[in-house]
Amino acid sequence: MNPNFRDAESLKKLGCASVEEYVQKVLLAGEIATLSQKISSLSGFDIEMEDLVDEAKN
């Protein structure tokens, strides 16, 4: 199953009032953790301050 987080009918079908509820129902805990890590990485939250300082020095 490929969940469609934008499909109101999918949310309604599972009895979810919000996308957050839908995510909890259609993804496993490990999938949510992996997704969260990837989002953080893409947002630049996985970069250490020391790395940023080194990059700024160069």
N, C-alpha and C positions, 0 to 999 in steps of 0.2 A: 504494500500500500504506500502510495506517495501522498502524504498529507498536503492539502492545499489550504494554507493559513489565511487566504483571502476570500475563501468561499463561504459565504454566510450559510448556505445550505448544509455544508459539512459541519459547521459549528452547531447548527440547529439539530442535525441528525444525531449527534452525540450528546445533545442536551447541555451544551456549553454556553454560558452567558458571555464569555470573553475569550480572546485568543490565548490568554495565559492558561485558562482551564483546558482549552483544546490541546495546547502543547503538552500539558501534563498527562493528558489521556492518550495521545498518539505517539509520544516519544518515550523511550526507555530512559531511566535515570542516567545511564552512561552516555546516551546520545545527547541529552541536555547538557551534560558536563562538557562533552567534546565540542558541542556547538558554542557554548559559553566561552571556552578557551579560544576557539577560532575567532570569535567576534572580538575578544579582548586583544588578541594578537594583531588582527587587522586594524584595530583602533590605536595600536601603539602602546598598549598598557603592559606589554611583556618586556619592554626595553628597560634595562637597569639604568639608574641615574649615572653610574660610572661610565657606561657605554656612551651616554649622551654627552658627558663632559669630554671624553676622549674624542668624540666626533667633532665637537665644537672647537677643540684645540687644533684639529687638522684643518 
